[in-house]
């Protein structure tokens, strides 16, 4: 088929109805799926065409800007038909016989199916017949015939897709509520400047005074220990999550001899590591066991937040006395020893613990969701083959079915597309359900 722009004088269009002898019945033009269907019946009364002539009718679809000529119709006089056959026999000359041909007193049913093109939906279209007559060595135009006017051919339905939300890994999901979890990208080895005791970022396990025995029945240890084991187990059970590092820092309260407190802090950290490992059997490379020694940093935070009468004096001693033994000695003697007794009652009791645990995790992105969303972008750009190639290996992920179906549909593979739409709809995909309904209504 050839597309061309039809330029006709206004007066020619005006006489189409008046001069036509050919009768047309049941003319229609409509869209079905990706195709345009044109049909009508031609009735040719006797005497319409002189015996030595040929009359051609060319169906044309146009919207005032674009046009498309369809397969032509030929009404041939009987003598003309015989002359053509004679020339074919005597001289070898052949005439191309159109698919649609009839003679005076005949009739034919015209049915034409052609692909829908975007321009057809930009404005209402007209369907008409351009007419011409050939004979006596010349071709002359005849009045045309309007068949249908102002027909709206809405575009074919294009299935819709919806961006897929990335599903967080188990570790990422847990990290939203478990403040002990950090992404591995934030890991750094323990140093004295780290404040792991602050509100966000650690689980605390307590020890009795001057002991390194880990007792589940002491304070809330049972809940804390069960929680850390459960978190680690959930991470290891997820294919997209893993443990990158477990940081355990042991501390002791600043009361008593420095050397003994330092040894106690280190032992408490090792005991906690052994406890965790008894449940999970993790490689040593995952652990970082640090001896935090005496918990002076935490003590300072607690004093600063307190309402002690000697608060500022305590902070001055802590901040400006480098020798830890002398620092403790000065605090004990401050204002007759009463402030130190307050520390023993309200602060040091909480510092008699193993210290704190942090878990750093690694996590793989939701690669399937990323691919699905990327494929949707490819569909928008017209790369339907690329979208199919990207999604076919992950078609077991039900989230991709509607997008994969859409790519096949746009490629013209309607059977595969409908099967995938039905699978997605059966799994509750609301977009696929709507696509199926709209596709069924489109035909």
BALUM-734953 format. One record per residue (C-alpha): chain; x negated, y negated, z. Coordinates in Angstrom, 1 decimal. Example, Ala and Ser with C-alpha at 12.3 -4.5 7.8 and 13.67 -1.06 7.14 Angstrom:
('A', (-12.3, 4.5, 7.8)) ('A', (-13.7, 1.1, 7.1)) 
end
This chain:
('A', (0.0, 0.0, 0.0)) ('A', (-1.2, -3.5, -0.7)) ('A', (-0.3, -6.5, 1.4)) ('A', (0.1, -9.8, -0.3)) ('A', (1.7, -13.1, 0.2)) ('A', (4.8, -13.7, -1.8)) ('A', (5.3, -17.2, -3.1)) ('A', (8.8, -17.7, -4.6)) ('A', (10.5, -21.0, -5.6)) ('A', (13.5, -21.8, -3.4)) ('A', (15.9, -21.7, -6.3)) ('A', (15.0, -18.1, -7.0)) ('A', (15.9, -17.0, -3.5)) ('A', (19.2, -18.9, -3.8)) ('A', (20.4, -16.8, -6.8)) ('A', (19.5, -13.3, -5.5)) ('A', (23.0, -12.5, -4.5)) ('A', (24.7, -13.9, -7.6)) ('A', (22.7, -12.1, -10.3)) ('A', (22.2, -8.6, -9.0)) ('A', (24.0, -5.8, -10.7)) ('A', (22.3, -3.1, -8.6)) ('A', (24.2, -2.2, -5.5)) ('A', (22.5, -1.5, -2.2)) ('A', (24.1, 0.3, 0.8)) ('A', (23.1, 1.0, 4.4)) ('A', (19.9, -1.1, 4.4)) ('A', (17.9, -1.0, 7.6)) ('A', (14.5, -1.7, 8.9)) ('A', (13.5, -0.7, 12.4)) ('A', (10.5, 0.3, 14.5)) ('A', (10.1, 3.8, 16.0)) ('A', (7.0, 4.3, 18.0)) ('A', (4.0, 3.1, 16.1)) ('A', (5.9, 3.2, 12.7)) ('A', (8.2, 1.0, 10.8)) ('A', (11.1, 2.8, 8.9)) ('A', (12.8, 1.2, 5.9)) ('A', (15.8, 2.9, 4.3)) ('A', (18.6, 2.0, 2.0)) ('A', (20.6, 3.6, -0.8)) ('A', (20.4, 2.3, -4.4)) ('A', (23.5, 2.6, -6.7)) ('A', (22.8, 1.9, -10.4)) ('A', (26.0, 1.4, -12.4)) ('A', (25.9, 2.4, -16.1)) ('A', (24.7, -0.5, -18.3)) ('A', (22.5, -2.0, -15.6)) ('A', (19.4, -1.6, -17.7)) ('A', (19.3, -1.7, -21.4)) ('A', (18.2, 1.6, -23.0)) ('A', (14.8, 0.2, -24.1)) ('A', (14.0, -1.5, -20.7)) ('A', (12.6, -0.8, -17.3)) ('A', (13.8, -2.6, -14.2)) ('A', (11.5, -2.6, -11.2)) ('A', (12.6, -3.3, -7.6)) ('A', (9.8, -3.9, -5.1)) ('A', (10.8, -3.9, -1.4)) ('A', (9.0, -6.6, 0.6)) ('A', (8.8, -7.2, 4.3)) ('A', (7.9, -10.8, 5.2)) ('A', (8.1, -13.2, 8.1)) ('A', (7.3, -16.5, 6.3)) ('A', (3.6, -16.2, 6.8)) ('A', (2.6, -12.5, 6.2)) ('A', (4.2, -10.0, 3.8)) ('A', (3.9, -6.4, 2.8)) ('A', (5.0, -4.8, -0.5)) ('A', (6.3, -1.3, -0.3)) ('A', (6.5, 1.6, -2.8)) ('A', (8.3, 0.3, -5.9)) ('A', (11.6, 1.6, -7.4)) ('A', (11.9, 2.0, -11.2)) ('A', (15.2, 2.1, -13.0)) ('A', (14.4, 3.2, -16.5)) ('A', (16.6, 3.2, -19.6)) ('A', (17.1, 6.6, -21.3)) ('A', (15.6, 5.6, -24.6)) ('A', (12.6, 4.1, -22.8)) ('A', (12.1, 7.3, -20.9)) ('A', (12.1, 9.3, -24.2)) ('A', (9.6, 6.9, -25.8)) ('A', (7.2, 7.4, -22.9)) ('A', (7.4, 11.1, -23.2)) ('A', (6.9, 11.0, -26.9)) ('A', (3.8, 8.7, -26.5)) ('A', (2.5, 11.1, -23.9)) ('A', (2.8, 14.0, -26.4)) ('A', (1.6, 12.2, -29.6)) ('A', (-1.1, 9.8, -28.3)) ('A', (-2.0, 11.2, -24.9)) ('A', (-1.0, 8.0, -23.2)) ('A', (0.3, 8.6, -19.7)) ('A', (2.5, 6.4, -17.5)) ('A', (2.4, 6.5, -13.8)) ('A', (5.8, 7.6, -12.6)) ('A', (6.7, 6.1, -9.2)) ('A', (8.1, 8.3, -6.5)) ('A', (11.4, 6.4, -6.6)) ('A', (12.8, 6.5, -10.1)) ('A', (16.3, 6.7, -11.5)) ('A', (18.3, 5.9, -14.7)) ('A', (21.5, 4.1, -15.5)) ('A', (24.4, 5.6, -13.7)) ('A', (22.2, 7.2, -11.1)) ('A', (21.5, 6.6, -7.4)) ('A', (18.6, 7.2, -5.0)) ('A', (17.9, 7.2, -1.3)) ('A', (14.9, 5.0, -0.4)) ('A', (13.0, 6.0, 2.8)) ('A', (9.6, 4.6, 3.6)) ('A', (7.6, 5.0, 6.8)) ('A', (4.6, 2.7, 7.4)) ('A', (2.3, 1.8, 10.3)) ('A', (3.4, -1.1, 12.5)) ('A', (1.1, -4.1, 12.2)) ('A', (0.8, -6.9, 14.8)) ('A', (2.0, -9.6, 12.4)) ('A', (5.4, -7.9, 12.2)) ('A', (6.2, -8.7, 15.8)) ('A', (5.1, -12.4, 15.7)) ('A', (8.4, -13.6, 14.1)) ('A', (11.6, -12.0, 12.8)) ('A', (11.2, -10.4, 9.4)) ('A', (13.3, -10.2, 6.3)) ('A', (13.6, -7.2, 4.0)) ('A', (14.3, -8.0, 0.3)) ('A', (13.9, -6.6, -3.2)) ('A', (11.8, -8.5, -5.7)) ('A', (13.1, -7.7, -9.2)) ('A', (11.6, -7.8, -12.7)) ('A', (12.4, -6.4, -16.1)) ('A', (10.0, -5.0, -18.7)) ('A', (10.8, -4.5, -22.3)) ('A', (10.1, -5.9, -25.8)) ('A', (6.5, -6.3, -24.8)) ('A', (7.1, -8.7, -22.0)) ('A', (7.9, -8.8, -18.2)) ('A', (10.4, -11.3, -16.9)) ('A', (11.5, -11.9, -13.3)) ('A', (15.1, -11.2, -12.2)) ('A', (17.0, -12.5, -9.2)) ('A', (16.0, -10.8, -6.0)) ('A', (18.2, -9.1, -3.4)) ('A', (18.3, -9.8, 0.3)) ('A', (18.7, -6.5, 2.3)) ('A', (18.1, -7.5, 5.9)) ('A', (17.2, -10.9, 7.5)) ('A', (15.9, -12.0, 10.9)) ('A', (15.2, -8.5, 12.1)) ('A', (13.1, -8.5, 15.3)) ('A', (10.5, -5.8, 15.4)) ('A', (9.2, -5.8, 19.0)) ('A', (5.7, -4.4, 19.4)) ('A', (5.3, -0.7, 20.3)) ('A', (5.1, 0.0, 24.0)) ('A', (1.5, 0.0, 25.3)) ('A', (1.0, 2.1, 28.4)) ('A', (-0.1, 0.2, 31.4)) ('A', (-3.0, 1.1, 33.9)) ('A', (-3.6, -0.1, 37.4)) ('A', (-7.0, -0.7, 39.0)) ('A', (-8.0, 2.1, 41.4)) ('A', (-8.9, 1.1, 44.9)) ('A', (-12.3, 2.5, 46.0)) ('A', (-11.9, 5.0, 48.8)) ('A', (-14.4, 4.5, 51.6)) ('A', (-16.6, 7.4, 52.7)) ('A', (-15.9, 8.9, 56.1)) ('A', (-18.9, 7.1, 57.5)) ('A', (-17.7, 3.8, 56.1)) ('A', (-14.2, 4.4, 57.5)) ('A', (-15.6, 5.3, 60.9)) ('A', (-17.8, 2.3, 60.9)) ('A', (-14.7, 0.1, 60.8)) ('A', (-13.7, 1.2, 64.3)) ('A', (-16.9, 2.8, 65.7)) ('A', (-19.3, 0.0, 66.5)) ('A', (-22.1, 2.4, 67.1)) ('A', (-22.4, 3.0, 63.3)) ('A', (-24.5, 0.8, 61.0)) ('A', (-25.4, 1.2, 57.3)) ('A', (-28.9, 2.5, 56.8)) ('A', (-29.8, -0.7, 54.9)) ('A', (-29.7, -2.5, 58.3)) ('A', (-32.0, -0.1, 60.0)) ('A', (-35.3, -1.4, 61.5)) ('A', (-37.5, 0.4, 64.1)) ('A', (-36.9, -0.4, 67.7)) ('A', (-38.8, -3.3, 69.2)) ('A', (-38.7, -5.1, 72.5)) ('A', (-36.8, -8.0, 70.9)) ('A', (-33.8, -5.8, 69.9)) ('A', (-30.8, -6.4, 72.1)) ('A', (-29.0, -3.0, 71.6)) ('A', (-27.1, -3.4, 74.8)) ('A', (-25.0, -6.2, 73.4)) ('A', (-21.2, -5.6, 73.0)) ('A', (-21.5, -4.4, 69.4)) ('A', (-23.8, -1.7, 68.5)) ('A', (-24.4, 1.1, 71.0)) ('A', (-23.0, 3.8, 73.1)) ('A', (-24.1, 3.9, 76.8)) ('A', (-24.7, 7.1, 78.8)) ('A', (-25.3, 6.7, 82.6)) ('A', (-27.7, 8.6, 84.9)) ('A', (-27.6, 8.8, 88.7)) ('A', (-30.1, 6.6, 90.6)) ('A', (-33.7, 7.6, 89.9)) ('A', (-32.6, 10.7, 88.0)) ('A', (-32.9, 11.9, 84.4)) ('A', (-30.3, 14.7, 84.7)) ('A', (-27.6, 14.3, 82.1)) ('A', (-24.3, 14.9, 83.8)) ('A', (-21.0, 15.0, 81.8)) ('A', (-19.0, 14.4, 84.9)) ('A', (-20.9, 11.2, 85.9)) ('A', (-18.8, 8.1, 85.3)) ('A', (-17.5, 8.2, 81.7)) ('A', (-20.3, 10.3, 80.2)) ('A', (-17.9, 13.1, 79.1)) ('A', (-16.0, 10.8, 76.8)) ('A', (-19.1, 9.1, 75.4)) ('A', (-21.0, 12.3, 74.7)) ('A', (-18.0, 13.9, 73.1)) ('A', (-17.5, 10.8, 71.0)) ('A', (-21.0, 10.7, 69.6)) ('A', (-21.0, 14.4, 68.7)) ('A', (-17.6, 14.0, 67.0)) ('A', (-18.8, 11.0, 64.9)) ('A', (-21.9, 12.9, 63.7)) ('A', (-19.9, 16.0, 62.8)) ('A', (-17.4, 14.0, 60.8)) ('A', (-20.2, 12.3, 58.9)) ('A', (-21.9, 15.6, 58.1)) ('A', (-18.6, 17.2, 57.0)) ('A', (-18.1, 14.5, 54.3)) ('A', (-19.8, 15.0, 50.9)) ('A', (-20.3, 11.3, 50.4)) ('A', (-21.7, 10.5, 53.9)) ('A', (-24.9, 11.4, 55.7)) ('A', (-26.9, 10.4, 58.8)) ('A', (-29.9, 8.3, 58.0)) ('A', (-31.3, 7.7, 61.5)) ('A', (-30.2, 8.1, 65.1)) ('A', (-31.8, 5.5, 67.4)) ('A', (-31.9, 6.4, 71.2)) ('A', (-33.4, 3.9, 73.5)) ('A', (-34.0, 4.8, 77.2)) ('A', (-34.0, 2.2, 79.9)) ('A', (-34.3, 2.0, 83.7)) ('A', (-33.3, -0.8, 86.0)) ('A', (-36.1, -3.3, 87.0)) ('A', (-36.1, -2.3, 90.7)) ('A', (-38.9, -0.1, 91.9)) ('A', (-42.5, 0.6, 90.6)) ('A', (-43.0, -0.3, 86.9)) ('A', (-44.9, 2.9, 86.0)) ('A', (-42.2, 5.2, 87.4)) ('A', (-39.4, 3.2, 85.7)) ('A', (-41.2, 3.4, 82.4)) ('A', (-41.6, 7.2, 82.7)) ('A', (-37.9, 7.5, 83.8)) ('A', (-36.7, 5.5, 80.8)) ('A', (-38.6, 7.7, 78.3)) ('A', (-37.4, 10.9, 79.9)) ('A', (-33.8, 9.8, 79.8)) ('A', (-34.0, 9.1, 76.1)) ('A', (-35.6, 12.6, 75.4)) ('A', (-32.9, 14.3, 77.4)) ('A', (-30.1, 12.6, 75.4)) ('A', (-31.8, 13.6, 72.2)) ('A', (-31.9, 17.2, 73.3)) ('A', (-28.3, 17.1, 74.3)) ('A', (-27.2, 15.9, 70.8)) ('A', (-29.4, 18.3, 69.1)) ('A', (-28.0, 21.3, 71.1)) ('A', (-24.7, 20.7, 69.2)) ('A', (-25.9, 19.7, 65.8)) ('A', (-29.5, 21.0, 65.3)) ('A', (-30.7, 18.0, 63.4)) ('A', (-34.2, 17.6, 62.1)) ('A', (-36.6, 15.5, 64.2)) ('A', (-37.1, 13.1, 61.4)) ('A', (-33.6, 11.8, 61.9)) ('A', (-34.3, 10.7, 65.5)) ('A', (-36.1, 7.6, 66.7)) ('A', (-36.5, 8.0, 70.4)) ('A', (-37.7, 4.8, 72.0)) ('A', (-38.8, 4.0, 75.5)) ('A', (-37.2, 0.6, 76.4)) ('A', (-38.8, 0.6, 79.9)) ('A', (-37.3, -1.7, 82.4)) ('A', (-34.2, -3.4, 81.1)) ('A', (-35.2, -7.0, 81.7)) ('A', (-33.5, -8.3, 78.6)) ('A', (-30.1, -6.9, 79.6)) ('A', (-30.6, -8.2, 83.1)) ('A', (-31.2, -11.7, 81.8)) ('A', (-28.1, -11.5, 79.7)) ('A', (-26.1, -10.4, 82.7)) ('A', (-27.5, -13.2, 84.9)) ('A', (-26.8, -15.8, 82.3)) ('A', (-23.2, -14.7, 82.1)) ('A', (-22.8, -14.6, 85.9)) ('A', (-21.6, -17.2, 88.4)) ('A', (-24.4, -16.5, 90.9)) ('A', (-25.3, -19.6, 93.0)) ('A', (-29.0, -19.0, 92.1)) ('A', (-28.3, -18.3, 88.5)) ('A', (-30.6, -21.0, 87.1)) ('A', (-33.4, -20.1, 89.5)) ('A', (-33.2, -16.4, 88.5)) ('A', (-33.3, -17.3, 84.8)) ('A', (-36.4, -19.5, 85.5)) ('A', (-38.2, -16.6, 87.2)) ('A', (-37.3, -14.1, 84.4)) ('A', (-38.2, -16.5, 81.6)) ('A', (-41.5, -17.8, 83.0)) ('A', (-43.1, -14.9, 84.9)) ('A', (-44.9, -12.6, 82.5)) ('A', (-46.1, -10.1, 85.1)) ('A', (-43.2, -7.7, 85.6)) ('A', (-44.3, -6.7, 89.1)) ('A', (-44.5, -10.3, 90.3)) ('A', (-41.2, -11.1, 88.5)) ('A', (-39.4, -8.4, 90.6)) ('A', (-41.2, -9.6, 93.8)) ('A', (-40.1, -13.2, 93.2)) ('A', (-36.5, -12.2, 92.7)) ('A', (-36.5, -10.1, 95.8)) ('A', (-37.6, -13.1, 97.9)) ('A', (-35.5, -15.7, 96.3)) ('A', (-33.3, -17.5, 98.9)) ('A', (-34.0, -15.0, 101.6)) ('A', (-33.2, -11.9, 99.4)) ('A', (-29.4, -12.5, 99.1)) ('A', (-29.4, -13.1, 95.3)) ('A', (-31.3, -9.8, 94.8)) ('A', (-28.7, -7.9, 96.9)) ('A', (-26.1, -9.3, 94.5)) ('A', (-28.1, -7.9, 91.6)) ('A', (-28.3, -4.5, 93.3)) ('A', (-24.5, -4.4, 93.8)) ('A', (-23.3, -5.8, 90.5)) ('A', (-26.0, -5.4, 87.8)) ('A', (-28.6, -2.8, 88.6)) ('A', (-26.1, 0.0, 89.2)) ('A', (-25.0, -0.3, 85.5)) ('A', (-28.6, -0.4, 84.3)) ('A', (-29.4, 3.1, 85.7)) ('A', (-28.6, 4.7, 82.4)) ('A', (-30.3, 6.4, 79.4)) ('A', (-30.0, 3.3, 77.5)) ('A', (-28.1, 3.3, 74.2)) ('A', (-27.5, 5.1, 70.9)) ('A', (-27.0, 3.8, 67.4)) ('A', (-26.3, 5.8, 64.3)) ('A', (-27.4, 4.6, 60.9)) ('A', (-25.6, 6.2, 58.0)) ('A', (-26.0, 6.5, 54.3)) ('A', (-23.0, 6.6, 51.9)) ('A', (-22.3, 7.3, 48.3)) ('A', (-20.0, 4.9, 46.5)) ('A', (-16.6, 6.1, 45.2)) ('A', (-18.1, 6.8, 41.7)) ('A', (-14.9, 8.3, 40.3)) ('A', (-12.9, 5.1, 41.1)) ('A', (-15.7, 3.0, 39.6)) ('A', (-15.6, 5.1, 36.4)) ('A', (-11.8, 4.9, 36.2)) ('A', (-11.9, 1.1, 36.5)) ('A', (-14.7, 0.9, 34.0)) ('A', (-12.6, 3.0, 31.6)) ('A', (-9.7, 0.6, 32.0)) ('A', (-12.0, -2.2, 30.9)) ('A', (-13.0, -0.2, 27.8)) ('A', (-9.4, 0.4, 26.9)) ('A', (-8.8, -3.3, 27.2)) ('A', (-11.7, -3.8, 24.7)) ('A', (-10.3, -1.2, 22.3)) ('A', (-13.0, 1.4, 23.0)) ('A', (-10.5, 4.3, 23.5)) ('A', (-13.0, 7.0, 22.6)) ('A', (-15.5, 5.7, 25.1)) ('A', (-12.8, 5.7, 27.8)) ('A', (-11.9, 9.4, 27.1)) ('A', (-15.6, 10.4, 27.1)) ('A', (-16.1, 8.7, 30.5)) ('A', (-13.0, 10.2, 32.2)) ('A', (-12.8, 13.7, 30.7)) ('A', (-15.5, 15.1, 33.1)) ('A', (-13.6, 13.8, 36.2)) ('A', (-10.1, 14.7, 35.1)) ('A', (-9.7, 16.9, 38.2)) ('A', (-9.4, 13.6, 40.1)) ('A', (-5.7, 12.9, 39.8)) ('A', (-6.4, 9.2, 40.0)) ('A', (-7.8, 9.2, 36.5)) ('A', (-4.9, 11.0, 34.8)) ('A', (-2.8, 7.9, 33.9)) ('A', (-5.8, 6.0, 32.6)) ('A', (-7.0, 9.1, 30.6)) ('A', (-3.5, 9.5, 29.2)) ('A', (-3.4, 5.9, 28.1)) ('A', (-6.7, 6.2, 26.3)) ('A', (-5.4, 9.3, 24.4)) ('A', (-2.1, 7.5, 23.6)) ('A', (-4.0, 4.6, 22.2)) ('A', (-6.0, 7.0, 20.1)) ('A', (-2.8, 8.4, 18.6)) ('A', (-3.0, 11.8, 20.4)) ('A', (0.5, 11.5, 21.8)) ('A', (0.8, 15.2, 22.7)) ('A', (-2.2, 15.2, 25.0)) ('A', (-1.3, 11.8, 26.4)) ('A', (2.3, 12.9, 27.3)) ('A', (1.0, 16.0, 29.0)) ('A', (-1.4, 14.0, 31.1)) ('A', (1.3, 11.4, 31.9)) ('A', (3.6, 14.2, 33.1)) ('A', (0.8, 15.6, 35.3)) ('A', (0.1, 12.2, 36.9)) ('A', (3.9, 11.6, 37.4)) ('A', (4.3, 15.0, 39.1)) ('A', (1.6, 13.9, 41.5)) ('A', (3.5, 10.7, 42.4)) ('A', (1.6, 8.2, 40.2)) ('A', (4.2, 5.4, 40.0)) ('A', (2.5, 3.7, 37.0)) ('A', (2.5, 7.0, 35.1)) ('A', (6.2, 7.5, 35.9)) ('A', (7.0, 4.1, 34.5)) ('A', (4.9, 4.8, 31.4)) ('A', (6.7, 8.0, 30.7)) ('A', (10.1, 6.3, 31.0)) ('A', (9.1, 3.4, 28.7)) ('A', (7.6, 5.7, 26.1)) ('A', (10.8, 7.7, 25.9)) ('A', (12.8, 4.6, 25.5)) ('A', (10.4, 3.3, 22.8)) ('A', (11.3, 6.1, 20.3)) 
end
